[in-house]
C-alpha cells in the first residue's frame, strides 16, 4: 500500500485495527526497543494483567496452620512482593517490654499477695502469623510457653485459674528477693459472631467476663493489638489501674499512655505504607526496585537501614519494631506522620501518574483505617499514584475480590487479604 508520509502518520494516529492496518501499525513505532508503549497504560494498554506489579501487605501469603510462606503467590510474577514488619522481632520486643515492667513492679502487681502474677491475653486471629508470633513472644518472655514439635504453642488457653492448662505452663520470676509464679489466667481469640477477628468489641466483653471470674487475680492485661488492648483498657483496666499492653502504636493508644496505658509496639507503619506504594512505583517506572529505599531517588528519598530489612528469599520487605512506653511516647503521638526521609515529591515527567487498586481487608480495623490508610494517602500524592481504596468486611475474600471487576483499568495492585491462605483468590483475577 502506497501512502504519503503525512497520510502514514494520520493512519497511525487513528489506531486502525484492520488486517491491512495492523501491518502498518506494527511499523508505526519503528520497532524501537526503548519505546514505552508496551509498558503503559492505565486503561487496559499493552501490559497484560498477569504482568502488572503486585504488592501484598499486612497479611503475608502463608499457610495459616503451619506459617509456611506461600511462595507460589509471592512469585506470581517478577514484580510481586510482600510488605509487612518483622513479626518475630516485634513479638520479642513486646514480650521484653511486658517482662521488664513485671520485674520492676512485681511486688505492687501482686494485688492479692498470693505470690502469683496473673495475666490475661487477647488473641487477634489464631490463624494469623502476626497473632501467632505475638502470643508466642509474650509466653516465651514470661516463661509460660509450652513447646510442641519444636514450636511454642499459640492456642488460646480459655480459662486457667488453677494453672492446669496444657497449652501453657506456670512461669517463675525472681524479683526483690521473692519468687513469683507467672500465670496466664485466660486467653481467647477475639472473633465476633459474624466471623471477624481482631474484634475490639469482643475484647471489651471478654475482659468484663474475665473480671467477673477472676477479680483481683488479674494483675496484667496483654493484647495482640492496640484495638483490642484499648477496648479492654477502657472497659476495665483503666479504672482498676492495671498495666495494659498493646501492639501497633495507634495514636489513641499512644495518647492513652499518659492515662495509664502501659506500652505498645510501633511497627513503623510510616515505613510499611511507603514501601507498599514505593515498590509499585519502582516496578511501574522500570527502575531498580530499591530506588528511594536503600538508595536515594532523584528527589532525595531514602530509608534508614535501621528501620527495615529485605529478605530476597521471601520476596518480602519488613519494617522493624520499637517499644513505645512512658519513656518515649511523646515521639509517637501522631502515628500518621510520614517518614521524614521519604517526604519529597517525585517528578511527574519521570514518574507519571498511574492508577492503583488497593484494598483494606476490614474497613473497621483500627490500625489499618486510622493509621495505615492515612499514611498511604500521604504517599500516593508524593509518588504520583492515583489509588482507589477499597474497604472489605473483614470476613470474606469475595467481599473484596468481587469488586475488582476489570483489572485492566489499573496499572498495579496492592492486596490486603482476609486470610493469609488466600493469595490465589487475588492472583487468579489477573490471569490474562
C-alpha positions in Angstrom: 0.0 0.0 0.0 1.4 3.3 -1.1 0.8 6.4 1.1 2.5 9.7 1.7 4.3 10.4 5.0 1.5 12.7 6.1 -1.1 10.0 5.4 1.0 7.4 7.1 1.2 9.5 10.3 -2.6 10.2 10.2 -3.3 6.5 9.7 -1.2 5.5 12.6 -2.8 8.1 14.8 -6.3 6.6 14.1 -5.3 3.2 15.6 -7.0 1.3 12.8 -7.2 -2.4 13.5 -8.0 -3.8 10.0 -5.8 -6.5 8.7 -4.1 -4.1 6.4 -3.8 -1.5 9.1 -2.3 -4.0 11.5 0.8 -4.4 9.4 1.1 -0.6 9.2 0.5 -0.1 12.8 3.2 -2.6 13.6 5.6 -0.4 11.8 4.5 2.9 13.4 6.9 2.6 16.3 9.7 1.7 14.0 10.5 -1.4 16.1 12.4 0.7 18.7 13.5 -1.3 21.7 13.3 1.7 24.1 9.7 2.6 23.3 7.4 2.7 26.3 4.2 1.9 24.6 4.3 -1.7 25.8 4.5 -0.6 29.4 1.7 1.9 29.6 -1.4 2.0 30.4 -4.0 3.0 32.9 -6.9 1.9 30.8 -6.0 -1.5 29.6 -3.0 -0.9 27.4 -0.3 -3.3 26.3 0.7 -4.8 29.7 -1.1 -8.0 30.5 -2.8 -8.0 33.9 -0.6 -11.0 34.9 2.5 -8.9 34.3 1.4 -5.9 36.4 3.1 -5.1 39.7 1.5 -6.7 42.8 2.2 -6.0 46.5 0.7 -8.0 49.3 0.8 -6.1 52.5 0.0 -6.5 56.2 -1.1 -10.2 55.8 1.7 -12.3 54.3 0.7 -15.1 52.0 1.2 -18.2 54.1 -0.3 -21.4 55.5 -2.4 -20.3 58.5 -1.8 -23.7 60.2 2.0 -24.0 59.7 3.1 -20.5 59.0 4.9 -21.7 55.8 5.1 -18.9 53.3 3.1 -19.3 50.1 6.0 -18.8 47.6 3.7 -19.6 44.7 1.8 -16.4 45.4 4.9 -14.4 46.2 6.4 -15.4 42.9 3.3 -14.7 40.9 5.3 -12.5 38.6 8.7 -10.8 38.7 7.2 -7.7 40.3 5.4 -9.3 43.2 6.4 -8.5 46.8 5.2 -8.6 50.3 5.4 -5.6 52.7 4.9 -6.0 56.5 7.0 -5.9 59.6 9.4 -8.3 61.3 6.8 -10.2 63.3 9.2 -12.2 65.3 11.4 -9.2 66.2 8.3 -7.3 67.2 6.9 -10.1 69.2 10.2 -10.3 71.1 10.0 -6.6 71.7 6.5 -6.8 73.2 7.4 -9.8 75.4 10.5 -8.0 76.6 8.5 -4.8 77.3 6.0 -6.8 79.4 8.7 -8.8 81.3 10.7 -5.7 82.2 7.7 -4.0 83.6 6.6 -7.1 85.6 10.2 -7.5 87.0 10.3 -3.8 88.0 6.9 -3.8 89.6 6.3 -7.4 90.8 5.5 -6.5 94.4 2.8 -4.0 93.6 1.4 -6.0 90.8 0.6 -8.9 93.1 -2.6 -7.3 94.2 -3.9 -10.1 96.5 -0.5 -11.0 97.8 -0.9 -14.7 96.7 2.6 -14.9 95.1 1.1 -15.3 91.6 1.1 -12.6 89.0 -1.8 -13.4 86.7 -2.2 -12.0 83.2 -4.9 -12.2 80.5 -4.2 -12.2 76.8 -6.4 -11.1 73.9 -5.5 -13.1 70.8 -6.4 -11.5 67.4 -6.6 -14.4 65.0 -5.4 -17.9 65.8 -4.5 -18.4 62.1 -2.7 -15.2 61.5 1.1 -15.3 61.6 1.4 -11.9 63.4 -1.0 -13.0 66.1 0.8 -16.3 66.5 4.1 -14.6 66.8 2.9 -12.1 69.4 1.3 -14.8 71.5 4.5 -16.8 71.4 6.6 -13.7 72.2 4.7 -12.9 75.4 4.6 -16.5 76.6 8.3 -17.0 75.9 9.3 -13.9 77.7 7.1 -14.6 80.7 8.1 -18.3 80.9 4.6 -19.6 80.3 5.4 -21.1 76.9 4.9 -24.8 76.2 6.5 -26.3 73.1 5.1 -28.8 70.7 7.1 -30.2 67.7 9.8 -27.6 68.4 7.4 -24.6 68.3 5.8 -22.6 71.1 2.1 -23.4 71.3 0.0 -20.3 70.4 -3.5 -21.8 71.0 -5.9 -19.9 73.4 -6.0 -21.3 76.9 -9.6 -20.4 77.6 -9.6 -20.2 81.4 -6.8 -21.3 83.5 -7.4 -20.3 87.1 -5.7 -23.3 88.7 -2.7 -23.5 86.3 -3.7 -26.9 85.0 -3.9 -25.9 81.3 -1.8 -27.9 78.9 -1.1 -25.2 76.2 0.7 -23.0 78.8 2.6 -23.6 82.0 3.3 -21.5 85.0 6.4 -19.4 84.8 8.6 -18.2 87.6 10.1 -14.8 88.3 12.7 -13.7 90.8 12.2 -10.1 91.9 13.2 -8.2 95.1 14.3 -11.4 96.7 11.0 -13.2 96.2 9.9 -15.9 93.8 6.6 -15.2 91.9 4.5 -17.5 89.8 3.5 -16.1 86.4 0.2 -17.5 85.1 -1.8 -17.0 82.0 -5.2 -16.9 83.6 -7.2 -16.6 80.4 -6.9 -16.1 76.7 -9.2 -16.3 73.7 -9.4 -15.4 70.0 -11.4 -12.2 69.7 -13.8 -13.2 66.9 -17.3 -11.8 66.8 -20.5 -13.6 65.8 -20.1 -12.5 62.2 -16.7 -14.1 62.0 -14.5 -11.0 62.0 -11.3 -11.4 64.0 -9.2 -8.9 66.0 -12.5 -7.6 67.2 -12.3 -4.8 69.8 -15.9 -5.1 71.0 -15.3 -8.8 71.7 -12.2 -8.0 73.7 -14.1 -5.4 75.8 -16.7 -8.0 76.6 -14.1 -10.6 77.3 -12.3 -8.5 79.9 -15.6 -7.8 81.7 -16.3 -11.6 81.8 -12.8 -12.4 83.0 -13.0 -9.7 85.7 -16.2 -11.4 86.9 -14.5 -14.8 87.0 -11.0 -13.8 88.4 -11.4 -10.5 90.2 -8.2 -9.3 91.8 -6.3 -12.2 90.5 -5.8 -10.3 87.2 -2.7 -8.3 87.5 -1.6 -7.6 83.9 -3.6 -7.2 80.6 -1.9 -8.0 77.3 -3.2 -7.8 73.8 -2.1 -8.8 70.3 -3.0 -5.3 69.1 -4.0 -1.8 70.3 -7.6 -2.0 69.1 -8.4 -4.9 71.5 -6.0 -3.5 74.1 -7.7 -0.2 74.2 -11.1 -1.8 74.4 -10.0 -3.7 77.5 -8.3 -0.7 78.9 -11.5 1.4 78.6 -13.8 -1.3 79.7 -11.9 -2.4 82.8 -8.2 -2.0 83.4 -8.0 1.8 83.3 -10.3 2.2 86.3 -8.7 -0.7 88.1 -5.2 0.7 87.5 -4.0 -2.5 85.7 -1.0 -2.3 83.4 -2.2 -2.8 79.8 0.0 -3.6 76.8 -0.9 -3.5 73.1 0.7 -3.5 69.7 0.7 -1.1 66.8 1.3 2.3 68.4 -2.1 3.6 67.2 -2.5 7.3 68.1 -5.2 6.7 70.6 -3.1 4.0 72.4 0.0 6.2 72.5 -2.1 9.1 73.9 -3.5 6.8 76.5 -0.1 6.1 77.9 -0.5 9.5 79.7 -3.6 8.0 81.3 -2.2 4.7 82.4 -2.0 2.6 79.2 1.4 1.0 79.8 3.0 0.3 76.5 2.7 -0.7 72.8 4.9 -1.5 69.9 5.4 0.7 66.8 5.7 -1.4 63.7 6.9 1.6 61.8 3.6 2.0 59.8 5.2 5.0 58.1 7.9 2.7 56.6 5.3 0.0 55.7 2.9 2.3 53.9 5.7 3.9 52.0 7.2 0.5 50.9 3.7 -0.7 49.8 3.4 2.1 47.2 7.1 2.6 46.5 7.6 -0.9 45.3 4.7 -0.5 42.9 6.1 2.9 41.7 9.6 1.5 41.1 8.2 -1.5 39.1 6.0 0.8 37.1 8.9 3.0 36.3 11.2 0.1 35.4 13.9 1.3 37.8 15.9 -0.6 40.4 13.5 -1.9 42.9 15.4 -0.4 45.8 15.3 3.1 44.4 14.1 5.5 47.1 14.5 2.7 49.6 18.1 1.7 50.1 19.4 4.3 47.6 18.3 7.9 47.1 15.9 8.7 44.3 16.2 11.9 42.3 14.1 13.7 44.9 16.4 12.5 47.7 14.0 10.0 49.3 15.7 7.1 51.2 15.0 4.9 54.2 17.5 4.3 57.0 18.9 0.8 57.1 18.0 0.5 60.8 14.3 0.8 60.1 13.7 -2.0 57.6 15.1 -5.2 56.2 14.7 -7.1 52.9 14.6 -10.9 52.6 15.3 -11.8 49.0 14.4 -15.5 49.5 10.9 -14.4 50.9 10.5 -11.6 48.4 9.5 -9.6 51.5 10.3 -6.2 52.9 9.9 -5.9 56.7 9.8 -2.8 58.8 11.5 -3.1 62.2 9.7 -2.5 65.5 10.3 -0.4 68.6 8.7 -0.4 72.0 6.7 2.7 73.0 6.4 3.4 76.7 6.2 6.3 79.1 9.8 7.0 78.4 9.4 7.8 74.7 5.7 8.0 73.8 5.9 11.8 73.1 7.8 10.9 69.9 4.9 8.6 68.6 1.8 10.7 69.4 0.8 11.1 65.7 1.1 7.7 64.0 0.0 9.2 60.7 3.1 11.4 60.3 5.0 10.4 57.2 8.6 9.2 57.5 10.8 12.3 57.3 13.3 10.8 54.9 10.8 10.0 52.2 8.6 13.1 52.1 9.8 14.6 48.8 7.6 14.8 45.7 8.6 12.8 42.6 9.0 14.5 39.3 5.8 13.7 37.3 7.7 13.8 34.0 9.8 10.8 35.2 7.2 9.1 37.3 3.9 9.9 35.5 0.5 9.3 37.2 -0.5 5.6 37.4 -3.7 4.0 38.7 -3.5 1.6 41.6 -6.2 -0.7 43.1 -5.7 -1.2 46.8 -7.9 -2.9 49.4 -8.1 -2.9 53.2 -9.3 -6.3 54.4 -11.6 -4.7 57.0 -12.6 -1.1 56.8 -13.3 -1.2 60.6 -9.8 -2.3 61.5 -8.4 0.3 63.9 -4.7 0.1 62.8 -5.4 -0.1 59.0 -8.1 2.5 58.9 -6.8 5.1 61.4 -3.0 4.7 60.8 -2.1 2.8 57.6 -4.5 4.3 55.2 -3.9 7.9 56.1 -0.2 7.3 55.6 -0.9 5.7 52.2 -2.9 8.7 51.2 0.1 10.9 52.1 2.5 8.8 50.0 0.2 8.3 47.0 0.4 12.0 46.2 4.2 12.1 46.7 4.6 9.1 44.4 2.1 10.3 41.7 -0.2 7.4 42.2 -3.9 7.5 41.8 -5.0 5.0 44.3 -8.6 3.6 44.6 -9.1 2.4 48.2 -11.5 -0.5 48.7 -12.7 -1.4 52.2 -13.6 -5.0 53.0 -15.9 -6.5 55.7 -13.1 -8.5 57.4 -14.9 -11.8 56.9 -14.8 -12.9 53.2 -12.4 -12.5 50.4 -15.3 -12.3 48.0 -16.5 -9.1 49.5 -13.2 -7.7 48.2 -12.4 -9.7 45.1 -15.9 -9.3 43.6 -15.2 -5.6 43.4 -12.2 -5.9 41.1 -14.4 -6.4 38.1 -12.0 -5.0 35.4 -8.3 -5.3 36.4 -7.3 -3.8 33.0 -8.4 -0.4 34.4 -5.4 -0.4 36.7 -1.6 -0.3 36.4 -0.8 -2.1 39.7 -2.4 -3.8 42.7 -1.9 -3.8 46.4 -3.7 -6.6 48.2 -4.6 -7.0 51.9 -6.1 -10.5 52.4 -8.7 -11.5 54.9 -7.0 -14.8 55.3 -3.3 -15.5 54.7 -4.1 -18.7 52.8 -6.0 -17.0 50.1 -3.3 -15.4 47.9 -4.6 -17.2 44.8 -8.1 -15.6 45.2 -6.4 -12.4 44.2 -3.8 -13.5 41.6 -6.3 -15.6 39.7 -8.1 -12.3 38.9 -5.0 -11.2 37.0 -4.5 -14.4 34.9 -4.8 -12.8 31.5 
